[in-house]
């Protein structure tokens, strides 16, 4: 009950914690002592931490790491050839400013990274027999079609755009790049 009072847990939450702990404990190996550092770790810890060389190593590693956003940008360019560098930079910045709630930011991050499973993606992995869109049954269910250009989905987005135009009193061109990258 000490945990319950220390973390101000309601009894039902504390009971769930105990159930979870009981379920997980058999899979964890006890850690009686902290493992010793290997020679490389010991060397780095002794010599580099005090002299700020860790920062230098980190900068070197980051400098030689490929830009992961470039392949994502290439995927967007394949669907939206009119995507400019400025639009892409704005889309990346909108990840930080899009919402306060972390769940909404995660949704936007997954959208920008095209992480959602589409019919085309599942078909290429051999998980389903057909790559055609579930809604219209005519087109390939790739990412852009699934979230934007399918006739059924496009009708929804058209209604959203109409509503936004009324609220913000600005004309938004239908099917615009602006809407596709969700940073309006």
C-alpha positions as CSV (number, residue, x, y, z in Angstrom):
1,X,0.0,0.0,0.0
2,X,3.0,2.2,0.3
3,X,3.2,2.5,-3.5
4,X,-0.5,3.3,-3.6
5,X,-0.1,6.2,-1.2
6,X,3.2,7.4,-2.6
7,X,1.9,7.7,-6.1
8,X,-1.7,8.6,-5.2
9,X,-3.1,5.5,-6.9
10,X,-6.7,4.5,-6.5
11,X,-7.2,1.0,-5.2
12,X,-8.4,-0.3,-8.6
13,X,-5.3,1.2,-10.3
14,X,-3.1,-0.3,-7.7
15,X,-4.7,-3.7,-8.2
16,X,-4.1,-3.5,-11.9
17,X,-0.5,-2.6,-11.2
18,X,-0.1,-5.7,-9.0
19,X,-1.7,-7.9,-11.7
20,X,0.6,-6.5,-14.4
21,X,3.7,-6.9,-12.2
22,X,2.7,-10.5,-11.4
23,X,2.3,-11.3,-15.1
24,X,5.6,-9.7,-16.1
25,X,7.9,-10.9,-13.3
26,X,8.4,-14.5,-14.6
27,X,9.8,-13.1,-17.9
28,X,12.4,-10.9,-16.2
29,X,15.7,-12.1,-15.1
30,X,16.8,-10.8,-11.7
31,X,19.6,-8.3,-11.9
32,X,21.6,-8.8,-8.7
33,X,24.5,-6.6,-9.7
34,X,25.1,-4.0,-12.4
35,X,27.3,-5.6,-15.2
36,X,30.8,-4.3,-15.5
37,X,31.6,-2.0,-18.4
38,X,33.5,-3.6,-21.3
39,X,36.9,-2.2,-22.0
40,X,35.7,0.2,-24.7
41,X,32.9,1.6,-22.4
42,X,35.4,2.0,-19.6
43,X,37.8,3.9,-21.8
44,X,35.1,6.2,-23.2
45,X,33.7,6.9,-19.7
46,X,37.1,7.6,-18.2
47,X,38.7,9.7,-20.9
48,X,36.0,11.3,-23.0
49,X,33.3,12.4,-20.6
50,X,35.5,14.9,-18.7
51,X,36.9,16.4,-21.9
52,X,33.6,16.8,-23.8
53,X,34.8,14.5,-26.5
54,X,31.5,12.6,-26.3
55,X,29.9,15.6,-27.9
56,X,32.4,15.5,-30.7
57,X,31.8,11.8,-31.2
58,X,28.0,12.4,-31.3
59,X,28.3,15.2,-33.8
60,X,30.5,13.0,-36.0
61,X,28.0,10.2,-35.9
62,X,25.1,12.5,-36.7
63,X,27.0,14.2,-39.5
64,X,27.6,10.8,-41.2
65,X,24.1,9.5,-40.7
66,X,21.9,9.7,-43.8
67,X,18.9,12.0,-43.7
68,X,16.0,9.7,-43.1
69,X,13.6,12.3,-44.2
70,X,15.0,12.2,-47.7
71,X,13.5,8.8,-48.6
72,X,10.2,10.0,-47.1
73,X,10.3,13.1,-49.2
74,X,11.1,11.0,-52.3
75,X,8.0,8.9,-51.6
76,X,5.9,12.1,-51.4
77,X,7.5,13.5,-54.5
78,X,6.6,10.3,-56.5
79,X,2.9,11.1,-55.7
80,X,3.1,14.9,-55.6
81,X,5.7,16.1,-58.1
82,X,4.8,19.7,-57.4
83,X,6.2,19.4,-53.8
84,X,8.7,22.1,-53.3
85,X,11.5,22.2,-50.7
86,X,9.6,25.0,-48.9
87,X,6.4,22.9,-48.7
88,X,8.4,20.0,-47.4
89,X,10.1,22.1,-44.7
90,X,6.7,23.5,-43.7
91,X,5.3,20.0,-43.4
92,X,8.2,18.9,-41.2
93,X,7.8,22.0,-39.0
94,X,4.1,21.4,-38.7
95,X,4.9,18.2,-36.9
96,X,6.0,20.3,-33.9
97,X,3.1,22.8,-34.1
98,X,0.2,20.6,-35.2
99,X,-1.3,19.8,-31.9
100,X,-0.7,19.9,-28.2
101,X,-1.9,16.3,-27.6
102,X,0.9,13.8,-28.2
103,X,-1.6,11.3,-29.8
104,X,-2.5,13.8,-32.5
105,X,1.2,14.5,-33.1
106,X,1.8,10.8,-33.4
107,X,-1.0,10.5,-36.0
108,X,0.6,13.3,-38.0
109,X,4.1,11.8,-37.7
110,X,2.8,8.4,-38.9
111,X,0.9,10.1,-41.8
112,X,4.0,12.1,-42.9
113,X,6.1,8.9,-42.7
114,X,3.4,6.9,-44.5
115,X,3.5,4.2,-41.8
116,X,-0.1,3.2,-42.1
117,X,-0.8,-0.2,-43.6
118,X,-2.6,0.1,-46.9
119,X,-3.9,-2.6,-49.2
120,X,-1.0,-2.2,-51.5
121,X,1.5,-2.4,-48.7
122,X,-0.1,-5.6,-47.3
123,X,-0.4,-7.1,-50.8
124,X,3.4,-6.5,-51.4
125,X,4.1,-8.3,-48.2
126,X,2.1,-11.3,-49.4
127,X,-0.5,-10.9,-46.6
128,X,-3.6,-10.3,-48.7
129,X,-4.6,-11.6,-52.2
130,X,-5.6,-8.2,-53.7
131,X,-4.2,-4.7,-53.7
132,X,-7.4,-3.0,-54.8
133,X,-9.0,-0.4,-52.6
134,X,-11.6,-1.7,-50.2
135,X,-13.8,1.3,-50.6
136,X,-14.0,1.7,-54.4
137,X,-12.7,-1.7,-55.6
138,X,-11.2,0.0,-58.7
139,X,-7.9,1.6,-57.9
140,X,-4.7,0.3,-56.2
141,X,-5.0,0.9,-52.5
142,X,-1.7,2.7,-52.1
143,X,-1.1,5.4,-49.4
144,X,-2.3,8.5,-51.2
145,X,-5.3,6.8,-52.7
146,X,-6.3,5.3,-49.4
147,X,-6.1,8.6,-47.4
148,X,-6.9,11.2,-50.0
149,X,-7.9,10.4,-53.6
150,X,-10.3,7.5,-53.4
151,X,-13.7,8.7,-54.5
152,X,-15.3,7.8,-51.1
153,X,-12.6,9.5,-49.1
154,X,-12.4,12.4,-51.5
155,X,-16.1,13.2,-50.8
156,X,-15.3,13.3,-47.1
157,X,-12.3,15.6,-47.6
158,X,-14.4,17.8,-49.9
159,X,-16.9,18.3,-47.0
160,X,-14.1,19.0,-44.6
161,X,-12.6,21.6,-46.9
162,X,-16.0,23.3,-47.4
163,X,-16.4,23.5,-43.7
164,X,-12.9,24.9,-43.2
165,X,-13.5,27.5,-45.9
166,X,-16.5,28.7,-44.0
167,X,-14.8,28.8,-40.7
168,X,-11.5,30.5,-41.8
169,X,-13.0,32.5,-44.7
170,X,-10.2,31.4,-47.1
171,X,-10.7,29.5,-50.3
172,X,-8.8,26.2,-50.3
173,X,-8.3,24.6,-53.7
174,X,-9.6,21.0,-53.7
175,X,-7.0,18.2,-53.8
176,X,-4.3,20.7,-53.0
177,X,-0.8,19.8,-51.9
178,X,-1.5,21.8,-48.8
179,X,-4.3,19.4,-47.7
180,X,-2.4,16.2,-48.7
181,X,0.4,17.0,-46.2
182,X,-2.1,18.0,-43.6
183,X,-0.5,21.3,-42.6
184,X,-3.3,23.8,-43.2
